[in-house]
Amino acid sequence: MAIARQRIHLPPAAWRRAPGAVLRGDLSDGPQIAEFEQAFAAAIGVPDAVAVSSGRAGLRFLFDGLNLPPGSEVICSAFAYPVIPYLVRQLGFDLKFVDCEMHTLGMDPDKLREVISERTAAVVVTHLYGVPCRADEIAEITRAHGALLIEDCAHCFGASVGGVKTGAIGDAAYFSFETSKVINTMGGGMVTMRDPALGERVRKAISAEPAKGLGWLLKRLLTTSFEATVTHPLVFNLGVYQALRWAPRGPAEEDRFASGYHGDEVSLAGKMGRYTNYQARLGLAQMKHAAARDAVRTANAERLIGQLRDRLQFQEPAGDHVTANYMLVAALVPNMHEVSYQLLRKGIDTKHHYMRDCSGMFETGDTFPNAVRAEREVLHLPAHPELSTAQIDQAAAKIAAVVDALGVSRRDRQGS
Ligand SMILES: Cc1ncc(COP(=O)(O)O)c(C=O)c1O
């Protein structure tokens, strides 16, 4: 059996809850939104949380509520989700980048120290793939400079640094509840903040957004059902895998499922509006099981990494005080495209080109060698919680065989 890169689920009872929400008239508004916000704030350990219609909309509302002067300097990690720096620039801020470190793939605090100044109004850090960046050190640096720290926690629900949950380390944070994320409410997200007055401003701005209706609900149910179907092991093996396996290799060897990310593609269209009460019910139900799922996901990730660490360098937490949720396992693989292609032939589907060296997409004049290398080498290996330990061991053995056959070795052990 081939193993898919990821498994997408329909949130439990997503279809079953839909008619009730429509008939009761609480699809859009209802008490579960406040209940979900309070449960979320308590889980993260912050005074307030506000449900939003997407992670990126959350960042937009945070910036609006923060009232930073136009043209303020905002620093982002060079290796991140490209939509975020595009949005920062669209909002009229002076965008600067700082390189990532190869260990956590997050912003390098030492490099931030060289760049941050009294001009810096905010720093946006991304906790990529469920492994936190060194946000505790970065928070100290931003505070010393009077700048705000915003955490991109799209991947990082449930992770922590020094016992503090990601999302509670900086001044504010945004989470995403898209279908591939740890909490999946078929879209949506949450913003968290230390300052309840900011929460109130965000809430007020969101109340002016249009409500979502039946058309939105049907579209989300159908698209999520499609994603769940094609990543189901049976359908994946009978159809999707065969198509991927036998498709001709593209000249640029791009990942067919990766987005292109061009400036004109970045917009908030379809990502705004209000979070629905229906989604809040789905979110509340999932939060109850999140810790148990985290434990399985982490066990699978650590089992896979443990078997391959001698051969490949992995993204890993900065120390024992850091807990990851391993939403995705990221290996740094020289010759990544060839390894990915050979793995596919052996039944292991992998994912690449999800994050980019964002500095390469803007004319900043600077180059960030670690971000360049991360974009070229990060390959996501399957370790999702639905895989059995036998499947993890089988995947590890096949990856080891391909890596050995291609003569790939850990670059950090080659002295480069
Ligand atoms: C790291 C990161 N930040 C932000 C976002 C944006 O979240 P959303 O799609 O909910 O706007 C994503 C989406 O995948 C992401 O991966």
Ligand as a Chemical Component Dictionary entry (heavy atoms), coordinates in Angstrom:
data_LIG
# 
_chem_comp.id                   LIG 
_chem_comp.type                 NON-POLYMER 
_chem_comp.pdbx_formal_charge   0 
_chem_comp.three_letter_code    LIG 
# 
loop_
_chem_comp_atom.comp_id 
_chem_comp_atom.atom_id 
_chem_comp_atom.alt_atom_id 
_chem_comp_atom.type_symbol 
_chem_comp_atom.charge 
_chem_comp_atom.model_Cartn_x 
_chem_comp_atom.model_Cartn_y 
_chem_comp_atom.model_Cartn_z 
_chem_comp_atom.pdbx_ordinal 
LIG C1 C1 C 0 2.243  29.288 8.295 1  
LIG C2 C2 C 0 0.903  29.782 7.838 2  
LIG N1 N1 N 0 0.492  30.996 8.214 3  
LIG C3 C3 C 0 -0.707 31.483 7.847 4  
LIG C4 C4 C 0 -1.550 30.754 7.067 5  
LIG C5 C5 C 0 -2.861 31.348 6.623 6  
LIG O1 O1 O 0 -3.943 30.694 7.203 7  
LIG P1 P1 P 0 -5.363 30.758 6.451 8  
LIG O2 O2 O 0 -5.279 29.911 5.232 9  
LIG O3 O3 O 0 -6.335 30.253 7.472 10 
LIG O4 O4 O 0 -5.571 32.196 6.122 11 
LIG C6 C6 C 0 -1.177 29.468 6.630 12 
LIG C7 C7 C 0 -2.063 28.648 5.779 13 
LIG O5 O5 O 0 -1.762 27.562 5.374 14 
LIG C8 C8 C 0 0.085  28.974 7.027 15 
LIG O6 O6 O 0 0.506  27.760 6.630 16 
# 
loop_
_chem_comp_bond.comp_id 
_chem_comp_bond.atom_id_1 
_chem_comp_bond.atom_id_2 
_chem_comp_bond.value_order 
_chem_comp_bond.pdbx_ordinal 
LIG C1 C2 SING 1  
LIG C2 N1 SING 2  
LIG C2 C8 DOUB 3  
LIG N1 C3 DOUB 4  
LIG C3 C4 SING 5  
LIG C4 C5 SING 6  
LIG C4 C6 DOUB 7  
LIG C5 O1 SING 8  
LIG O1 P1 SING 9  
LIG P1 O2 DOUB 10 
LIG P1 O3 SING 11 
LIG P1 O4 SING 12 
LIG C6 C7 SING 13 
LIG C6 C8 SING 14 
LIG C7 O5 DOUB 15 
LIG C8 O6 SING 16 
# 
